Amino acid sequence: MASIREEFPVAAPPDVVWSALRDFDAVDERLARGFVVASDAADDARVVTFANGAVAREVLVAVDDDARRLVYSVVESPLGTTHHNASAQVLPDGEGGSRFVWITDVLPHEVAPPIREMMALGAAAIRQTLERPYAA
C-alpha cells in the first residue's frame, strides 16, 4: 500500500484550523478553496468536485474532537482505487500557529503519483484558505 504524507505549518490558531477541517461538508468554502470547487452532502458522504474536474465520493469515517483528527474514505473516484483512506489532524505549532498533518493510504500503488500531486495542490490551497484572515 502506498502512503502519502503532507505535513505543513499554518499561520492560524489550531481551533480555527480544526473548525474548518471538521466542517466536512464545507471543504470547498472553509478548507481548500479553489482546489475543491464544490462539495455536496449526499446521505452519509460528500461528493466533491476538484478544480481539474474530477469528482469523488468521500465517506466520513471518524471525528475525534480531542485529538483534532478527522478520517475519511474515498469510495468512488476516477482513479480506480481499490483502497483510499485518509486522515487529517491539526496540532499546535509555535506561537499560536498550527501544524496540519494529512496522510493518505491507497491501493493500487500506481495511483500514488497522481494522488501525491493532488495532495500537494490541496495543501497549498488549505494554507492559502486558512491563512488569509491572518495575513499581515
Secondary structure as UniProt FT lines:
FT   STRAND          2..10
FT   HELIX           14..22
FT   HELIX           24..26
FT   HELIX           27..31
FT   TURN            34..35
FT   STRAND          36..42
FT   TURN            43..44
FT   STRAND          45..50
FT   TURN            51..52
FT   STRAND          55..64
FT   TURN            65..68
FT   STRAND          69..76
FT   TURN            78..79
FT   STRAND          83..93
FT   TURN            94..96
FT   STRAND          97..107
FT   HELIX           109..111
FT   HELIX           112..131
FT   HELIX           132..134
//
